Amino acid sequence: MLDLEALDYMSSAGLRVLLAAQKVMNRQREMIVRKVNETIMEVFEVTGFVDILTIE
């Protein structure tokens, strides 16, 4: 589980790290992303990450 409550900004490097972590977790178990604020959710929507990540 990733808690993004304190995250205010997500760069392309951060997106790459999330994508790499998701690929690893797909082989082991599910990765859940929680407490995503409106700004970061918008980044996820624009980049298509909402279709890749499990966001609660």
Number of C-alpha atoms within 10 A of each C-alpha: 10 12 12 13 12 9 12 11 10 13 10 10 9 11 15 11 12 18 15 12 12 19 14 13 13 11 8 9 9 14 18 14 16 14 15 19 14 10 12 18 16 14 17 19 11 10 13 11 17 14 10 13 16 14 17 9
